[in-house]
Amino acid sequence: MRKLLRFLKDYKKESILSPLFKLLEASFELFVPLVMAAIIDTGIGNKDGGFILKMCGILILLALVGLTCSITAQYFAAKAAVGFATKVRHALFDHIQKLSYTEMDTTGTDNMITRMTSDINQAQSGVNMVLRLFLRSPFIVFGAMIMAFTIDVKAALIFVVTIPVLSVVVFGIMIITIPLFRRVQASLDKVLGVTRENLTGSRVIRAFNKEQEEIADFDESNERLTDVQLFVGKISALMNPLTYIIINVALVILIWTGAIQVNIGKISQGEVVALVNYMSQILVELVKLANLIITVTKAIACGNRVQSIFEMETSMVDGNGSKKEDTGYTVEFRNVSMRYKGAGADTLTGIDFKAKPGDTIGIIGGTGSGKSSVVNLIPRFYDVTEGQVMVDGMDVREYKITDLRDKIGIVPQKAVLFAGTVRSNLAWGKEDATEEEMQQALSVAQAAEVVDKKDGKLDAEGEQGGKNFSGGQKQRLTIARALVKQPEILIMDDSSSALDYATDAKLRQAIHNMPNRPTVFIVSQRAASIMYADKIIVLDDGTVAGTGTHEELLKACSVYQEIYYSQFKRTEGGH
């Protein structure tokens, strides 16, 4: 958490002025019991109405000045806290964008969202509370005790005993509850994760009539959270009765002592009332201080969680582009093996193939065979464990990552569109793309008709996630987005799964007929999508089971035969 405080450096003025104005407010508050004592002793005792009115005027003035100081302090504290949270949020988002898939997979999307939202909000609340109360509460506690000594030493000794006893109770309960609050936060993370999972997978849940099971799972997670919260609440609830018992005992002793001192003429009745007021102020401020420390503890825990993301370094380092070979191949895999972080075994082993400029490479295999893992190595979403992935004769690890990815157009498995117009989504591929280039990309992607039917055409608004487009339409638009940049390498990771066979065939033909045809990688479980590729790579459990054309593999590769004949009826000739 301490490291996050660097984001407060632009708010030094606010961070100083806020507690300063709170101390001013506290100073004025400490004079109120003395004014009340004067009203009782002088005004009421002497039946002096003018004096009472004058003192009431002073009370109103103290209240107005205190209110002004309080509002000013709150303004500066809020400005600093909100500015702090905004800067942390910006910096965290920027840092997350620099992390590789490996770090993103390790941490998880749910955790990232929690860090960006609730954790930063909690840290913001902590900063706000500290600026307003961290100095004020101790100042009032010790200030009230000192003021009590100015009235009567004997009575003030009650304060000397009461304050430590109250502190032991308040801070003892706080120390017990702090670890429990960490458990509360962990349970809350679990509930948030379950909630997000259920909301994103709501269609699947309903399709399988699993609503009741999911409700039961949620209830279980929520019940654990509730149990921890109730346990913390029960312990925290002890604070008020215990503190009030101590304070009331102290007040009884104080009033008794005060009465004796009044009888012997050592102090006045008004001064006894002032002492009682000071005791009440101490109680209020100690409870405030305890709540402050609990809030700060939560903020520190959340701040540490945020800081853990900042301390997470990307496993990918930009290269300097110094080792280039003239191989004549656009993409080359040299005995590549890859293992995901935390996995017990390699996902890919000994992958070896070459792709010439303009080649169409089909990658096929069963579920979990490593198809997506292979193509994810080309734009360097992940790094190899062994071997080399070469692009234009250079190891991908030697490229600047931005330069490498500028060469590559990627169509992911899950079609993702962003809120905005069709034009703005296509511009992700090329910011300065002309309307002609966009139309050409849409035509190749078989998406021109989709756009033409929309009101506004290229300026038609798309909802977040492309909700107002069908699955097939989203896939075609994401393909168009990749084609707009006119990439040297085009990766289509099972990106035509929602297209019918006729549209899929037209798409492949249109890409084949492009004037500057890229080297195309088609990942698919459909044999029809890759059977006309220049080279087909068959994967089985992370290894290459066969390489060749459709005809060659149909004769010699049993894995390919199994996949093909599961989708196409075997003829007498074996085709």
C-alpha positions as CSV (number, residue, x, y, z in Angstrom):
1,M,0.0,0.0,0.0
2,R,2.9,2.4,0.8
3,K,4.1,2.2,-2.8
4,L,0.6,3.4,-4.0
5,L,1.0,6.6,-2.0
6,R,3.3,7.9,-4.8
7,F,0.0,8.6,-6.7
8,L,-0.7,11.3,-4.0
9,K,2.4,13.3,-4.9
10,D,0.3,15.6,-7.2
11,Y,-2.0,16.3,-4.2
12,K,0.5,17.4,-1.6
13,K,-1.3,20.7,-0.9
14,E,-4.7,18.9,-0.4
15,S,-3.1,16.2,1.8
16,I,-1.7,18.9,4.1
17,L,-4.6,21.3,4.1
18,S,-7.3,18.7,4.8
19,P,-5.9,17.5,8.2
20,L,-4.9,21.1,9.0
21,F,-8.5,22.3,8.7
22,K,-9.6,19.3,10.7
23,L,-7.3,20.2,13.5
24,L,-8.7,23.8,13.4
25,E,-12.2,22.3,13.7
26,A,-11.1,20.1,16.6
27,S,-9.5,23.1,18.3
28,F,-12.8,25.1,18.2
29,E,-14.7,22.0,19.4
30,L,-12.5,21.8,22.5
31,F,-13.5,25.4,23.5
32,V,-17.2,24.5,23.5
33,P,-17.3,22.9,27.0
34,L,-15.6,25.9,28.4
35,V,-18.2,28.2,26.9
36,M,-20.9,26.0,28.3
37,A,-19.3,26.2,31.7
38,A,-19.2,30.0,31.5
39,I,-22.9,30.0,30.6
40,I,-23.8,27.9,33.6
41,D,-21.5,29.5,36.1
42,T,-21.7,33.2,35.1
43,G,-24.8,33.5,33.0
44,I,-27.3,31.2,34.8
45,G,-25.6,31.6,38.2
46,N,-25.8,35.4,38.0
47,K,-29.0,35.5,36.0
48,D,-27.2,37.6,33.4
49,G,-29.3,37.3,30.2
50,G,-26.9,39.5,28.2
51,F,-23.9,37.3,29.1
52,I,-25.9,34.2,28.1
53,L,-26.8,35.7,24.7
54,K,-23.2,36.7,24.2
55,M,-22.0,33.2,25.0
56,C,-24.7,31.7,22.7
57,G,-23.4,34.0,20.0
58,I,-19.9,32.6,20.6
59,L,-21.2,29.0,20.4
60,I,-22.9,29.8,17.1
61,L,-19.7,31.4,15.8
62,L,-17.7,28.4,16.9
63,A,-20.2,26.1,15.2
64,L,-20.1,28.1,11.9
65,V,-16.3,28.3,11.9
66,G,-16.1,24.6,12.7
67,L,-18.5,23.8,10.0
68,T,-16.5,25.9,7.5
69,C,-13.3,24.1,8.5
70,S,-15.0,20.7,8.3
71,I,-16.4,21.4,4.8
72,T,-13.1,22.7,3.6
73,A,-11.3,19.7,5.0
74,Q,-13.8,17.4,3.4
75,Y,-13.3,19.1,0.1
76,F,-9.6,18.8,0.1
77,A,-9.7,15.2,1.4
78,A,-12.2,14.2,-1.3
79,K,-10.2,15.9,-4.0
80,A,-7.0,14.1,-3.0
81,A,-8.7,10.7,-2.5
82,V,-10.6,10.9,-5.8
83,G,-7.6,12.1,-7.7
84,F,-5.5,9.4,-6.1
85,A,-8.0,6.6,-7.1
86,T,-8.2,8.0,-10.6
87,K,-4.4,8.0,-11.1
88,V,-4.1,4.5,-9.6
89,R,-6.9,3.2,-11.9
90,H,-5.3,4.7,-15.0
91,A,-1.9,3.4,-14.1
92,L,-3.3,-0.1,-13.2
93,F,-5.2,-0.3,-16.5
94,D,-2.1,0.8,-18.4
95,H,0.0,-1.8,-16.6
96,I,-2.5,-4.6,-17.2
97,Q,-2.4,-3.8,-21.0
98,K,1.4,-4.5,-20.9
99,L,1.0,-7.9,-19.2
100,S,1.2,-11.0,-21.4
101,Y,-1.4,-13.7,-21.6
102,T,0.6,-15.8,-19.1
103,E,0.1,-13.2,-16.3
104,M,-3.5,-12.6,-17.3
105,D,-4.2,-16.3,-17.2
106,T,-2.5,-16.7,-13.8
107,T,-4.3,-13.8,-12.1
108,G,-7.7,-14.3,-13.8
109,T,-10.1,-11.8,-15.3
110,D,-12.4,-11.8,-12.2
111,N,-9.5,-10.8,-9.9
112,M,-8.3,-8.1,-12.3
113,I,-11.8,-6.6,-12.4
114,T,-12.0,-6.7,-8.5
115,R,-8.7,-4.9,-8.3
116,M,-9.8,-2.3,-10.7
117,T,-13.1,-1.6,-9.0
118,S,-13.8,-2.5,-5.4
119,D,-10.2,-2.7,-4.2
120,I,-9.3,0.8,-5.6
121,N,-12.6,2.2,-4.2
122,Q,-11.7,0.8,-0.8
123,A,-8.2,2.3,-1.0
124,Q,-9.8,5.6,-1.9
125,S,-12.1,5.5,1.2
126,G,-9.1,4.8,3.3
127,V,-7.1,7.8,2.0
128,N,-10.2,10.0,2.5
129,M,-10.7,8.8,6.1
130,V,-7.0,9.1,7.0
131,L,-6.8,12.7,5.8
132,R,-9.9,13.7,7.7
133,L,-9.6,11.8,11.0
134,F,-6.1,10.4,11.5
135,L,-4.9,13.5,13.3
136,R,-8.2,14.9,14.5
137,S,-9.3,12.0,16.7
138,P,-6.0,11.7,18.7
139,F,-5.9,15.5,18.9
140,I,-9.4,15.5,20.5
141,V,-8.6,12.6,22.9
142,F,-5.4,14.1,24.2
143,G,-6.7,17.7,23.9
144,A,-9.7,16.9,26.0
145,M,-7.5,15.3,28.7
146,I,-5.2,18.4,28.8
147,M,-8.2,20.7,29.0
148,A,-9.5,18.6,31.9
149,F,-6.2,19.1,33.7
150,T,-6.7,22.9,33.3
151,I,-10.0,22.6,35.2
152,D,-9.1,20.2,38.0
153,V,-6.1,17.8,38.4
154,K,-7.9,15.3,40.6
155,A,-10.8,15.0,38.2
156,A,-8.5,14.8,35.3
157,L,-6.8,11.7,36.7
158,I,-10.0,9.9,35.9
159,F,-9.3,10.7,32.3
160,V,-5.8,9.3,32.6
161,V,-7.2,6.0,33.8
162,T,-10.2,5.9,31.5
163,I,-8.4,6.6,28.2
164,P,-6.0,3.6,28.4
165,V,-8.8,1.2,29.4
166,L,-10.9,2.5,26.5
167,S,-8.0,2.2,24.2
168,V,-7.3,-1.5,25.2
169,V,-11.0,-2.4,24.6
170,V,-11.3,-0.5,21.3
171,F,-8.0,-1.6,19.8
172,G,-8.2,-5.1,21.2
173,I,-11.4,-5.7,19.4
174,M,-9.9,-4.1,16.3
175,I,-6.8,-6.4,16.4
176,I,-9.2,-9.4,16.6
177,T,-11.3,-8.3,13.7
178,I,-8.6,-7.2,11.3
179,P,-7.7,-10.8,10.1
180,L,-11.4,-11.6,9.9
181,F,-11.9,-8.6,7.5
182,R,-9.3,-10.2,5.3
183,R,-11.4,-13.4,5.3
184,V,-14.4,-11.3,4.4
185,Q,-12.6,-9.8,1.4
186,A,-11.6,-13.3,0.2
187,S,-15.1,-14.6,0.6
188,L,-16.4,-11.5,-1.3
189,D,-14.0,-12.3,-4.1
190,K,-15.4,-15.8,-4.3
191,V,-19.0,-14.4,-4.4
192,L,-18.0,-11.9,-7.2
193,G,-16.4,-14.7,-9.2
194,V,-19.4,-17.0,-8.9
195,T,-21.7,-14.1,-9.9
196,R,-19.7,-13.1,-12.9
197,E,-19.4,-16.7,-14.1
198,N,-23.2,-17.2,-13.8
199,L,-24.0,-14.0,-15.6
200,T,-21.7,-14.6,-18.5
201,G,-22.8,-18.2,-18.8
202,S,-26.5,-17.6,-18.2
203,R,-27.6,-19.1,-21.5
204,V,-25.8,-22.3,-21.0
205,I,-27.2,-22.6,-17.4
206,R,-30.7,-22.2,-18.7
207,A,-30.2,-24.5,-21.6
208,F,-29.2,-27.3,-19.3
209,N,-31.8,-26.4,-16.6
210,K,-29.1,-25.8,-14.0
211,E,-30.6,-22.7,-12.5
212,Q,-31.3,-24.4,-9.2
213,E,-27.9,-26.0,-8.9
214,E,-26.2,-22.6,-9.6
215,I,-28.5,-20.8,-7.1
216,A,-27.5,-23.5,-4.6
217,D,-23.7,-22.9,-5.4
218,F,-24.2,-19.1,-5.1
219,D,-26.1,-19.5,-1.8
220,E,-23.3,-21.6,-0.4
221,S,-20.7,-19.0,-1.3
222,N,-22.9,-16.2,-0.1
223,E,-23.6,-18.1,3.1
224,R,-19.9,-18.4,3.9
225,L,-19.5,-14.6,3.3
226,T,-22.5,-13.9,5.5
227,D,-21.2,-16.2,8.3
228,V,-17.8,-14.4,8.3
229,Q,-19.5,-11.0,8.2
230,L,-21.9,-11.9,11.1
231,F,-19.0,-13.3,13.2
232,V,-17.0,-10.0,12.6
233,G,-20.2,-8.0,13.3
234,K,-20.8,-9.8,16.6
235,I,-17.2,-9.1,17.8
236,S,-17.4,-5.5,16.6
237,A,-20.8,-5.1,18.3
238,L,-19.1,-5.7,21.6
239,M,-17.3,-2.3,21.2
240,N,-20.3,-0.1,21.8
241,P,-21.6,-1.7,25.0
242,L,-18.1,-2.2,26.5
243,T,-17.1,1.4,25.7
244,Y,-20.4,2.8,27.0
245,I,-20.0,0.8,30.3
246,I,-16.5,2.1,30.8
247,I,-17.6,5.6,29.9
248,N,-20.6,5.5,32.1
249,V,-18.6,4.2,35.1
250,A,-16.1,6.9,34.4
251,L,-18.9,9.5,34.2
252,V,-20.4,8.3,37.5
253,I,-16.9,8.6,39.2
254,L,-16.4,11.9,37.5
255,I,-19.7,13.4,38.6
256,W,-19.2,12.0,42.2
257,T,-15.7,13.4,42.3
258,G,-16.9,16.7,40.8
259,A,-19.7,17.0,43.3
260,I,-17.2,16.6,46.2
261,Q,-14.9,19.2,44.5
262,V,-17.9,21.6,44.1
263,N,-18.9,21.1,47.7
264,I,-15.5,22.1,49.0
265,G,-15.5,25.0,46.5
266,K,-12.6,23.8,44.4
267,I,-14.5,23.8,41.1
268,S,-17.8,25.1,39.9
269,Q,-20.9,23.3,38.6
270,G,-20.2,24.5,35.0
271,E,-16.7,23.0,35.2
272,V,-18.2,19.6,36.1
273,V,-20.4,19.9,33.1
274,A,-17.4,20.7,31.0
275,L,-15.5,17.7,32.3
276,V,-18.5,15.5,31.4
277,N,-18.5,16.9,27.9
278,Y,-14.8,16.3,27.5
279,M,-15.3,12.7,28.6
280,S,-18.1,12.3,26.0
281,Q,-15.9,13.8,23.3
282,I,-13.2,11.2,24.1
283,L,-15.6,8.3,23.8
284,V,-16.9,9.5,20.4
285,E,-13.4,10.1,19.0
286,L,-12.0,6.8,20.2
287,V,-14.9,4.9,18.5
288,K,-14.2,7.1,15.4
289,L,-10.5,6.2,15.6
290,A,-11.3,2.5,15.9
291,N,-13.6,2.6,12.8
292,L,-10.9,4.6,11.0
293,I,-8.3,2.0,11.7
294,I,-10.6,-0.8,10.6
295,T,-11.3,1.2,7.3
296,V,-7.6,1.8,6.9
297,T,-6.8,-1.9,7.5
298,K,-9.3,-2.8,4.8
299,A,-7.7,-0.1,2.5
300,I,-4.2,-1.4,3.2
301,A,-5.3,-5.0,2.4
302,C,-7.0,-3.8,-0.8
303,G,-4.0,-1.6,-1.7
304,N,-1.6,-4.5,-1.3
305,R,-3.8,-6.5,-3.7
306,V,-3.6,-3.7,-6.2
307,Q,0.2,-3.3,-5.6
308,S,0.6,-7.0,-6.3
309,I,-0.6,-6.4,-9.9
310,F,1.8,-3.5,-10.3
311,E,4.7,-5.7,-9.1
312,M,3.7,-8.3,-11.6
313,E,6.2,-8.0,-14.4
314,T,5.5,-9.2,-17.9
315,S,7.3,-12.3,-19.0
316,M,7.8,-10.8,-22.5
317,V,10.7,-8.4,-23.2
318,D,11.0,-6.5,-26.5
319,G,13.8,-7.6,-28.7
320,N,16.2,-5.4,-30.7
321,G,15.8,-7.0,-34.1
322,S,19.5,-7.8,-34.6
323,K,19.4,-11.4,-35.7
324,K,17.6,-11.8,-39.0
325,E,18.1,-14.6,-41.5
326,D,17.2,-14.8,-45.2
327,T,15.2,-18.0,-45.0
328,G,12.6,-17.4,-47.7
329,Y,9.8,-18.4,-45.3
330,T,7.2,-16.2,-43.8
331,V,6.7,-18.4,-40.7
332,E,8.9,-21.2,-39.5
333,F,8.6,-23.4,-36.4
334,R,11.8,-25.0,-35.3
335,N,11.3,-27.9,-32.9
336,V,9.0,-25.9,-30.8
337,S,7.7,-27.0,-27.4
338,M,5.5,-24.9,-25.1
339,R,4.2,-25.3,-21.6
340,Y,1.6,-23.0,-19.9
341,K,2.7,-21.6,-16.5
342,G,1.7,-23.9,-13.7
343,A,0.9,-26.8,-16.1
344,G,2.3,-30.2,-15.3
345,A,3.3,-31.1,-18.9
346,D,4.1,-29.5,-22.2
347,T,1.1,-28.4,-24.3
348,L,3.1,-28.6,-27.5
349,T,6.1,-30.8,-28.2
350,G,8.5,-30.8,-31.2
351,I,6.4,-28.7,-33.6
352,D,8.3,-28.3,-36.8
353,F,7.0,-26.8,-40.1
354,K,7.6,-24.0,-42.6
355,A,5.2,-21.6,-44.4
356,K,6.1,-19.7,-47.6
357,P,4.7,-16.3,-48.5
358,G,1.1,-16.6,-49.7
359,D,0.7,-20.2,-48.4
360,T,-2.5,-21.3,-46.8
361,I,-1.7,-23.5,-43.8
362,G,-4.6,-25.5,-42.3
363,I,-4.3,-26.7,-38.7
364,I,-6.7,-29.4,-37.5
365,G,-7.0,-31.8,-34.6
366,G,-9.2,-32.9,-31.8
367,T,-10.3,-30.7,-28.9
368,G,-7.3,-29.9,-26.7
369,S,-4.7,-31.0,-29.3
370,G,-3.0,-27.6,-29.2
371,K,-4.3,-25.9,-32.4
372,S,-4.8,-22.5,-30.8
373,S,-1.6,-22.8,-28.8
374,V,0.4,-23.1,-32.1
375,V,-1.0,-19.9,-33.7
376,N,-0.8,-18.0,-30.4
377,L,2.9,-18.4,-30.6
378,I,3.2,-16.5,-33.9
379,P,2.1,-13.1,-32.6
380,R,3.9,-13.9,-29.3
381,F,0.9,-14.1,-27.1
382,Y,2.9,-16.8,-25.3
383,D,6.6,-17.6,-25.5
384,V,8.1,-21.0,-26.4
385,T,9.6,-23.2,-23.8
386,E,12.1,-24.7,-26.3
387,G,12.8,-24.1,-30.0
388,Q,12.2,-21.1,-32.1
389,V,9.3,-19.4,-33.9
390,M,10.6,-17.4,-36.9
391,V,8.7,-14.7,-38.8
392,D,10.4,-13.4,-41.9
393,G,13.7,-15.0,-40.8
394,M,13.7,-13.5,-37.3
395,D,12.9,-15.1,-34.0
396,V,9.7,-13.5,-32.7
397,R,11.5,-12.8,-29.4
398,E,13.9,-10.5,-31.3
399,Y,11.0,-8.3,-32.6
400,K,9.6,-5.3,-30.9
401,I,6.2,-6.7,-29.9
402,T,4.3,-3.9,-31.6
403,D,6.3,-4.3,-34.9
404,L,5.6,-8.1,-34.9
405,R,1.9,-7.7,-34.3
406,D,1.7,-5.0,-37.0
407,K,2.5,-7.8,-39.5
408,I,-0.2,-10.0,-38.3
409,G,-4.0,-9.9,-38.6
410,I,-5.7,-12.0,-36.0
411,V,-9.3,-13.3,-35.9
412,P,-9.8,-14.9,-32.5
413,Q,-12.0,-17.9,-31.6
414,K,-14.5,-15.7,-29.9
415,A,-15.6,-12.9,-32.1
416,V,-15.3,-9.6,-30.1
417,L,-16.7,-6.3,-31.3
418,F,-16.6,-3.1,-29.3
419,A,-19.3,-0.5,-28.6
420,G,-19.3,2.0,-31.5
421,T,-19.9,2.1,-35.2
422,V,-18.9,-0.5,-37.7
423,R,-16.4,2.0,-39.0
424,S,-14.8,2.5,-35.6
425,N,-14.5,-1.3,-35.2
426,L,-12.9,-1.7,-38.6
427,A,-10.5,1.1,-37.8
428,W,-8.9,-1.0,-35.1
429,G,-7.2,-2.8,-38.0
430,K,-6.0,0.4,-39.6
431,E,-6.7,3.8,-38.0
432,D,-6.4,5.8,-41.3
433,A,-8.2,3.2,-43.4
434,T,-10.2,4.8,-46.3
435,E,-13.9,3.9,-46.9
436,E,-12.7,2.0,-50.0
437,E,-10.3,-0.1,-48.0
438,M,-13.0,-0.9,-45.5
439,Q,-15.5,-1.8,-48.2
440,Q,-12.9,-4.1,-49.8
441,A,-12.2,-5.8,-46.5
442,L,-16.0,-6.3,-45.9
443,S,-16.4,-7.7,-49.4
444,V,-13.6,-10.3,-48.9
445,A,-15.0,-11.2,-45.5
446,Q,-18.5,-11.7,-47.0
447,A,-19.7,-9.0,-44.6
448,A,-20.6,-6.3,-47.2
449,E,-24.3,-7.4,-47.3
450,V,-24.5,-7.5,-43.5
451,V,-23.4,-3.8,-43.3
452,D,-25.5,-2.6,-46.3
453,K,-28.6,-3.9,-44.5
454,K,-27.9,-1.8,-41.4
455,D,-29.2,1.7,-41.0
456,G,-26.2,4.0,-41.5
457,K,-24.2,1.2,-43.1
458,L,-20.5,1.8,-42.0
459,D,-21.8,4.3,-39.4
460,A,-24.4,1.8,-38.0
461,E,-24.1,1.6,-34.2
462,G,-23.0,-1.6,-32.6
463,E,-23.7,-2.4,-29.0
464,Q,-21.0,-3.5,-26.5
465,G,-19.9,-7.0,-27.5
466,G,-21.7,-6.7,-30.8
467,K,-25.0,-7.9,-29.2
468,N,-27.1,-6.5,-32.1
469,F,-25.2,-8.8,-34.5
470,S,-25.6,-12.6,-34.9
471,G,-22.7,-14.9,-34.3
472,G,-22.0,-15.4,-38.0
473,Q,-22.2,-11.6,-38.6
474,K,-19.8,-10.9,-35.8
475,Q,-17.3,-13.4,-37.2
476,R,-17.4,-11.9,-40.6
477,L,-16.9,-8.4,-39.2
478,T,-13.9,-9.5,-37.1
479,I,-12.4,-11.1,-40.2
480,A,-12.9,-7.8,-42.1
481,R,-11.3,-5.9,-39.2
482,A,-8.2,-8.1,-39.6
483,L,-8.1,-7.8,-43.4
484,V,-8.3,-3.9,-43.2
485,K,-4.8,-3.7,-42.0
486,Q,-3.6,-5.8,-45.0
487,P,-1.5,-8.1,-42.9
488,E,1.4,-10.1,-44.1
489,I,0.1,-13.0,-41.9
490,L,-3.6,-13.8,-41.3
491,I,-4.5,-16.1,-38.5
492,M,-8.1,-17.4,-38.4
493,D,-8.5,-19.3,-35.2
494,D,-11.7,-21.3,-35.7
495,S,-13.2,-18.0,-36.8
496,S,-15.6,-19.4,-39.3
497,S,-17.4,-21.9,-37.0
498,A,-20.6,-19.9,-37.2
499,L,-20.6,-19.6,-41.0
500,D,-22.4,-22.0,-43.3
501,Y,-20.3,-24.1,-45.6
502,A,-21.2,-22.0,-48.7
503,T,-20.2,-18.7,-47.0
504,D,-17.1,-20.3,-45.6
505,A,-16.1,-21.5,-49.1
506,K,-16.7,-18.0,-50.6
507,L,-14.6,-16.5,-47.8
508,R,-11.6,-18.8,-48.4
509,Q,-11.8,-18.2,-52.2
510,A,-11.9,-14.4,-51.7
511,I,-8.9,-14.5,-49.4
512,H,-7.1,-16.7,-52.0
513,N,-7.8,-14.2,-54.7
514,M,-6.6,-11.1,-52.8
515,P,-4.0,-9.2,-54.8
516,N,-1.5,-9.2,-51.9
517,R,-2.4,-12.5,-50.5
518,P,-1.2,-13.0,-47.0
519,T,0.2,-16.2,-45.5
520,V,-3.0,-17.6,-44.0
521,F,-3.3,-19.9,-41.0
522,I,-6.7,-21.5,-40.7
523,V,-7.4,-23.3,-37.4
524,S,-10.5,-25.4,-37.6
525,Q,-12.2,-28.6,-36.5
526,R,-14.0,-28.8,-39.8
527,A,-12.1,-30.6,-42.5
528,A,-14.0,-28.7,-45.2
529,S,-12.4,-25.4,-44.0
530,I,-8.8,-26.6,-44.4
531,M,-8.9,-29.4,-47.0
532,Y,-7.9,-27.0,-49.9
533,A,-4.9,-25.6,-48.0
534,D,-1.4,-25.7,-49.4
535,K,-0.3,-27.6,-46.3
536,I,-2.3,-29.2,-43.5
537,I,-0.8,-29.8,-40.1
538,V,-2.6,-32.4,-38.1
539,L,-2.1,-32.2,-34.3
540,D,-2.7,-34.9,-31.7
541,D,-2.1,-34.3,-28.1
542,G,0.3,-31.5,-28.7
543,T,2.4,-33.2,-31.3
544,V,2.4,-33.2,-35.1
545,A,0.6,-36.4,-36.3
546,G,0.9,-35.6,-40.0
547,T,1.8,-32.9,-42.5
548,G,0.8,-32.6,-46.1
549,T,-2.0,-31.9,-48.5
550,H,-5.5,-33.2,-48.1
551,E,-4.9,-36.1,-50.5
552,E,-1.6,-37.1,-48.9
553,L,-3.0,-37.1,-45.4
554,L,-6.1,-39.0,-46.4
555,K,-3.8,-41.8,-47.5
556,A,-1.1,-41.8,-44.8
557,C,-2.5,-40.1,-41.6
558,S,-4.8,-42.1,-39.4
559,V,-5.7,-39.1,-37.2
560,Y,-6.7,-37.0,-40.2
561,Q,-8.7,-40.0,-41.7
562,E,-10.6,-40.3,-38.4
563,I,-11.5,-36.6,-38.4
564,Y,-12.4,-36.5,-42.1
565,Y,-14.6,-39.6,-42.2
566,S,-16.4,-38.5,-39.1
567,Q,-17.6,-35.5,-41.1
568,F,-17.9,-36.9,-44.6
569,K,-19.4,-40.2,-45.7
570,R,-16.8,-42.7,-46.8
571,T,-17.1,-43.6,-50.5
572,E,-16.1,-46.8,-52.3
573,G,-12.9,-45.2,-53.4
574,G,-12.1,-44.2,-49.9
575,H,-12.9,-40.5,-50.5
